Amino acid sequence: MTVSLAASLLELALGSELGASGDAGRNRCTLEGVTWHPMPDGAVELRVRRFEATALRLASGPLVLEIGRIDVHELVAQLRTEAGVPRLASVQAGAAEVSGMKLHGPLVLPPQIQKIREASQGADTAAATPGVAAGQAAADAWRLAPLGEAEGTIRGQITDAHLLFDAEVTVPIRHGQIDFNDAAVEHVGPDSRMGVSRMGIYVDAPNGRSYLYQFAAAPVAGVVFEHRGALLGPWVSERGKLQLRDFAESMLRQGRRGPGQGLTQQARLLLGRTSLSGEVQLGEGLIAVPGLQVHLEGRNAIGLRSQFVGRGLTVEMASLTARDAVAAWQGAQMGFDRTTAKLELEILVEGPAMRFALHVENGTVAGLRMDLQRRWPGRG
């Protein structure tokens, strides 16, 4: 099938703007082994033995998808006509390979994460916000099993901190747990110590204790609080621990934050002057958030880096291995049986707004499926 006809069919079926990817590139599509026939319910089934495209650029509202190359095998699609316009209703593919892919646009956070971000900015989230009720209804969807066996080290470099001076922070993660007895805060003069009490996560500096994150109320799931010496003396014998999976799931499932909960003003100032790096190996298991679930397999390693945490973060995965993914977005449902990929996720903070860019250097997907019927006007 000719390039121009294949590109026209792709644009018409997806209902998206198809444009050039880069100044010199053009959308180039080829289809091999194309057959189609009408279905009893009025749909048309389209079968394609192989679909290959290069230099694609698809825009849907504020989201933009750019693909250097995609190669799809054994594709089966159903198209339906609405108001005289054919639209893609569903698609399945036996296997697909992709390289040079980038998906970018505004980042819309689930309500629970948005509350945490607002807390970090000092915003008042006591009043109800759009989508909060739906987010609370889906609170039990949060599952972060791979954190339970996480291993790695997070390092921070704080420049010109008011209470810590220039400081280097090292936080080891062992067996899915942060033990604050092993965390180090090194700077000029006597070093500081981190810990967790019933009030929150703190730093004991030479000039006193300062809280970085305050809890609304204790106890908090996944937290082993500090222990003091005999007779309630000032000396701390045990700095406390965070069990990452239980702690993160508990925080994300909470409703509106309580009075005084969240990052302190000092912590917000520190984030604006803190660079971050780290390597963490995740365990296996289910990751589930509202609208998405996927099982990780093997020891997926992630790299973290940020020049200033308050302005954004980059997450790198040299070899992601996952299976049984299901996602829902704007009424559409998508999923796959198995994937491997090398990817990078950038999160950029631009004042009150956030943007993301997902880069996939290369990847393979088996058992790809999409149901797009719910995106159509007039359908549930």
ZAMARGU-4260 file (C-alpha; in steps of 0.2 Angstrom, whole numbers, plus 5000, padded with zeros to 4 digits):
<rodrens>
0) 5000/5000/5000 | 5007/5017/4996 | 5014/5028/5009 | 5002/5042/5006 | 4987/5031/5007
5) 4993/5022/5023 | 4996/5039/5032 | 4979/5045/5027 | 4970/5030/5034 | 4980/5031/5050
10) 4976/5049/5053 | 4957/5046/5049 | 4956/5030/5060 | 4965/5038/5075 | 4956/5055/5074
15) 4972/5063/5078 | 4983/5077/5069 | 4996/5068/5059 | 5011/5079/5056 | 5030/5079/5052
20) 5042/5073/5066 | 5056/5085/5065 | 5059/5098/5051 | 5066/5086/5038 | 5056/5071/5042
25) 5039/5065/5035 | 5027/5052/5041 | 5030/5037/5031 | 5019/5022/5033 | 5018/5005/5024
30) 5005/4991/5026 | 5007/4973/5020 | 4994/4959/5019 | 4979/4970/5021 | 4962/4962/5021
35) 4945/4968/5027 | 4927/4963/5029 | 4911/4969/5037 | 4905/4963/5053 | 4887/4958/5058
40) 4886/4973/5070 | 4891/4986/5056 | 4909/4987/5060 | 4923/4984/5048 | 4937/4972/5053
45) 4954/4976/5046 | 4968/4964/5046 | 4986/4969/5042 | 5000/4956/5042 | 5013/4970/5045
50) 5012/4989/5048 | 5028/4999/5048 | 5030/5018/5051 | 5044/5030/5053 | 5045/5048/5058
55) 5027/5049/5065 | 5020/5063/5075 | 5003/5061/5082 | 4994/5075/5092 | 4979/5073/5103
60) 4974/5089/5112 | 4990/5094/5122 | 4998/5077/5121 | 5010/5074/5107 | 5017/5056/5102
65) 5033/5056/5091 | 5039/5039/5085 | 5056/5036/5076 | 5051/5019/5070 | 5037/5006/5074
70) 5035/4989/5067 | 5019/4980/5071 | 5015/4962/5066 | 4998/4953/5065 | 4987/4968/5068
75) 4968/4967/5069 | 4958/4982/5070 | 4939/4986/5070 | 4933/5003/5063 | 4915/5010/5066
80) 4907/5025/5057 | 4900/5039/5068 | 4892/5054/5059 | 4899/5048/5042 | 4917/5047/5049
85) 4926/5031/5052 | 4935/5029/5069 | 4946/5016/5076 | 4936/5006/5089 | 4948/4993/5094
90) 4965/4986/5089 | 4975/4970/5094 | 4993/4966/5088 | 5003/4950/5091 | 5019/4960/5093
95) 5027/4977/5090 | 5044/4985/5091 | 5047/5003/5093 | 5062/5014/5094 | 5065/5033/5096
100) 5048/5036/5104 | 5043/5052/5114 | 5027/5055/5123 | 5026/5073/5131 | 5013/5085/5137
105) 5005/5092/5153 | 5006/5080/5168 | 4989/5078/5177 | 4992/5070/5194 | 4980/5058/5203
110) 4972/5068/5217 | 4982/5059/5231 | 4998/5064/5223 | 4992/5081/5219 | 4988/5084/5238
115) 5006/5079/5242 | 5013/5091/5229 | 5001/5105/5236 | 5007/5101/5253 | 5025/5103/5247
120) 5021/5120/5240 | 5012/5125/5256 | 4995/5126/5247 | 4979/5124/5257 | 4970/5108/5252
125) 4957/5108/5265 | 4944/5113/5253 | 4937/5100/5241 | 4945/5100/5224 | 4938/5093/5207
130) 4941/5074/5206 | 4945/5072/5225 | 4929/5061/5227 | 4934/5050/5213 | 4952/5049/5219
135) 4946/5044/5236 | 4935/5031/5229 | 4950/5023/5220 | 4961/5024/5235 | 4962/5005/5238
140) 4969/5004/5220 | 4987/5009/5226 | 4999/4994/5226 | 5017/4997/5226 | 5024/4979/5229
145) 5041/4981/5220 | 5046/4994/5234 | 5045/4980/5247 | 5061/4972/5241 | 5070/4988/5235
150) 5089/4990/5236 | 5099/5005/5233 | 5106/5022/5238 | 5099/5040/5237 | 5111/5054/5238
155) 5108/5073/5239 | 5119/5088/5238 | 5112/5103/5248 | 5120/5120/5243 | 5120/5134/5256
160) 5107/5126/5267 | 5102/5138/5282 | 5103/5125/5295 | 5114/5112/5288 | 5127/5122/5279
165) 5133/5114/5262 | 5128/5096/5266 | 5130/5079/5258 | 5115/5067/5262 | 5116/5048/5259
170) 5101/5037/5262 | 5103/5019/5260 | 5089/5007/5255 | 5090/4989/5261 | 5076/4976/5259
175) 5063/4989/5255 | 5067/4999/5271 | 5076/5015/5275 | 5085/5014/5292 | 5089/5031/5298
180) 5103/5024/5309 | 5112/5022/5293 | 5108/5038/5284 | 5122/5051/5284 | 5121/5070/5284
185) 5139/5077/5282 | 5144/5095/5282 | 5157/5107/5290 | 5158/5104/5309 | 5149/5090/5318
190) 5138/5080/5306 | 5119/5080/5308 | 5107/5065/5310 | 5091/5060/5302 | 5077/5051/5310
195) 5058/5049/5311 | 5047/5053/5327 | 5029/5053/5330 | 5029/5071/5324 | 5037/5067/5307
200) 5054/5065/5298 | 5068/5076/5306 | 5086/5082/5305 | 5095/5084/5322 | 5108/5097/5318
205) 5121/5105/5330 | 5109/5119/5333 | 5094/5109/5336 | 5080/5098/5328 | 5071/5103/5313
210) 5057/5094/5304 | 5057/5091/5286 | 5040/5082/5285 | 5026/5083/5298 | 5013/5069/5300
215) 4995/5074/5304 | 4994/5061/5317 | 5003/5045/5323 | 5004/5031/5321 | 5008/5030/5302
220) 5009/5014/5293 | 5026/5008/5288 | 5035/5018/5301 | 5046/5012/5316 | 5048/5027/5327
225) 5063/5033/5336 | 5068/5027/5353 | 5076/5038/5367 | 5087/5032/5380 | 5083/5028/5398
230) 5072/5039/5409 | 5066/5049/5393 | 5082/5057/5392 | 5087/5068/5377 | 5099/5055/5369
235) 5091/5045/5354 | 5096/5027/5354 | 5086/5022/5339 | 5083/5034/5324 | 5068/5025/5317
240) 5064/5016/5300 | 5053/5018/5285 | 5046/5002/5277 | 5044/5010/5260 | 5030/5000/5253
245) 5018/5001/5268 | 5023/5020/5271 | 5021/5025/5253 | 5004/5016/5250 | 4997/5023/5267
250) 5002/5041/5262 | 4994/5039/5245 | 4978/5031/5251 | 4975/5045/5264 | 4961/5058/5261
255) 4964/5076/5263 | 4979/5080/5273 | 4976/5085/5291 | 4981/5102/5299 | 5000/5104/5299
260) 5004/5089/5288 | 5016/5090/5274 | 5033/5097/5270 | 5039/5111/5281 | 5044/5128/5275
265) 5062/5124/5278 | 5061/5108/5268 | 5053/5117/5253 | 5068/5129/5253 | 5080/5115/5254
270) 5072/5106/5239 | 5075/5121/5229 | 5094/5120/5232 | 5096/5101/5232 | 5103/5090/5218
275) 5099/5072/5218 | 5106/5056/5212 | 5103/5038/5215 | 5102/5020/5210 | 5088/5008/5216
280) 5084/4991/5211 | 5065/4987/5213 | 5058/4970/5217 | 5045/4960/5208 | 5026/4962/5209
285) 5011/4973/5206 | 5011/4991/5203 | 4993/4998/5204 | 4988/5017/5204 | 4971/5024/5198
290) 4969/5020/5180 | 4985/5009/5178 | 4991/4992/5184 | 5006/4982/5179 | 5017/4968/5186
295) 5036/4971/5186 | 5047/4955/5183 | 5065/4953/5188 | 5076/4966/5197 | 5072/4982/5187
300) 5085/4995/5190 | 5081/5013/5190 | 5092/5029/5190 | 5087/5045/5198 | 5095/5062/5194
305) 5090/5080/5197 | 5100/5096/5196 | 5087/5104/5208 | 5073/5093/5215 | 5061/5107/5216
310) 5062/5110/5198 | 5060/5092/5191 | 5067/5074/5191 | 5073/5062/5178 | 5070/5043/5180
315) 5080/5031/5169 | 5077/5012/5167 | 5090/5003/5156 | 5080/4987/5155 | 5061/4987/5160
320) 5053/4970/5160 | 5034/4970/5164 | 5018/4960/5160 | 4999/4960/5161 | 4997/4979/5160
325) 4980/4987/5160 | 4977/5006/5158 | 4962/5018/5156 | 4964/5035/5149 | 4949/5047/5144
330) 4938/5032/5143 | 4950/5022/5132 | 4956/5005/5138 | 4974/4999/5134 | 4985/4984/5139
335) 4998/4972/5134 | 5004/4954/5139 | 5023/4958/5140 | 5035/4971/5137 | 5054/4975/5138
340) 5060/4993/5135 | 5074/5005/5139 | 5066/5021/5144 | 5068/5038/5152 | 5055/5049/5161
345) 5057/5068/5164 | 5046/5077/5175 | 5047/5096/5174 | 5040/5109/5186 | 5035/5125/5178
350) 5027/5135/5193 | 5010/5128/5197 | 5010/5117/5181 | 5020/5101/5178 | 5025/5093/5161
355) 5032/5076/5157 | 5042/5068/5143 | 5043/5049/5141 | 5057/5043/5130 | 5058/5025/5124
360) 5075/5022/5116 | 5069/5005/5111 | 5056/4992/5116 | 5046/4977/5112 | 5027/4973/5116
365) 5018/4957/5115 | 4999/4955/5115 | 4995/4973/5113 | 4976/4978/5114 | 4966/4994/5114
370) 4948/4998/5116 | 4944/5016/5110 | 4925/5015/5109 | 4922/5024/5125 | 4930/5040/5118
375) 4916/5042/5106 | 4903/5055/5110 | 4887/5047/5116 | 4895/5031/5122 | 4897/5027/5141
</rodrens>
